C-alpha cells in the first residue's frame, strides 16, 4: 500500500464529510503536507556547493 498524499487525503475526506468537520480535515492535511515536504532543487545545489567547499578545504589542509 502506498502512502496517501496530503492532497489525496483531503479530497477523500472532504468529499464524504459534513462541513462541520472540514476544519479538522484541512488541519490534518496541512500536518501531512509538512511531513511530506522534501528538499527543493535550490536546497540540493546549496548542499552540493557546501560539500565541494568542505572537500576543497580538507584537501588544502592535507597539502600543508
Buried (B, 14 or more C-beta within 10 A) or exposed (E): EEEEEBEEBBEEBBEEEEEEEEEEBBEBBEEBBEEEEEEEEEEEEEEEEEEEEEEEEEEEEEEE
